[in-house]
Amino acid sequence: MAAPAASGNSPLITSKAQMIERLSSGSKPKSEWRIGTEHEKIGFCKDTLKPLPYFGDRSIHAMLTGLQRFDWEPVVEGGNVIALKRDGASVSLEPGGQLELSGAPLEHVHQTCREVNIHLREVKEVADEIGAGFLSLGFRPDTKLEDVPMMPKGRYNIMKAYMPKVGTHGLEMMFRTCTVQTNLDFGSESDMVKKMRVSLALQPVATALFANSPFTDGVLNGHKSFRSRIWLDTDADRTGMLPFAFEEGFGFEQYVDYALDVPMYFVYRNGTYLDASGKSFRDFLDGKLDVVPGELPTISDFDDHLSTIFPEVRLKQFLEMRGADTGPWGELCALPAFWVGLLYDQSALDTAWDLVKDWTEEERHDQRMNVAKMGLQTPFRGKTLREVAVAALAISREGLKARGKLNHHGESETVFLQELDQFARTGKSNADRLIDSYNGAWDGDITRAYTDCIY
């Protein structure tokens, strides 16, 4: 999760138009479109297999301290290092100590993969020194919720208290899940709308392809992506498939209207998170928010509020693809490749829209509800999502070819789709492979995840 914006020099919001402009200001010419990739990973102590605490010789704090040898600059909150920054990228913490790389905005996926490789190499060097490791799974395989330590970030205290009021799985989301996502640009409002609709419709396909969380509390949980299942009952006010995005007239203003109706979490003032959970941002706009009486929000407050909304595709000044489980190294590169191929070439985007434009709201909803359990075998129009994945990957491949971004071997970005092609051909994702291993070579021994799924 992003660090809060500094509100001191941020303009006061006196009209809805300012919030609309905040979103629309993300529009960029195609030559300036970039790729940002974020991925989380689960830390553990190699000898005990327990989660890494924040403090101690073998800890998240030790990781963040050790990584500073690679010219990462620390970010401190309440006297604790809670993030690192370097060259437009950051390393940050999720509530349960999941270590996240938020990558710099890059031009092509080859650069993304180089960034991922450098980061994982740095993490491994420090982790090996302190006896730690990091898992490439979308959900903690055996650690119970009550055994996961909470990181010392102020907003997490507010979220932890609020989540059980609005859903049954919010704390699971906070403390036990891991995702990989990619952030992509748009050129105009109409371009944003088409990209939003295509990526929302195909988000369950991404969930199926990247499904990688079949274990809970040491046993099979009956799902391909239990992380996706968790999101179905986290907080209905701020999650989901955004059906209004497919309505005539959708644009930046309609997303602002949606955001204003999502209950708040906090207001950040003078280094402190003030608990505004469940309160109305519309009241804030009227100067009637009781935690900061008489104050009007700033653009920074609006940015913070946008960061607390969790739909399958999130709009800020860019679009965030949020439907995938984290996975092995190659899949961290495959996710941006998949979406860049679909969204960054106009012919591919048009073809992808043709693929999904007649899908109904009910069909999109059913895919999201069913894909967590059934993955690529999710039924759809007499077939399965496997067939849709094959079609989507073919479109993505053509889009990546058209971009013509080559590595030093003369290979295009399509090289990163190879494992996804295998998943789509066989109908088996990484989760299916793990299920087969658990029932076969592992003989039900979940501790094998800590050797077979380590970065």
Disulfide bonds with the S-S distance in Angstrom:
Cys113-Cys333 1.81
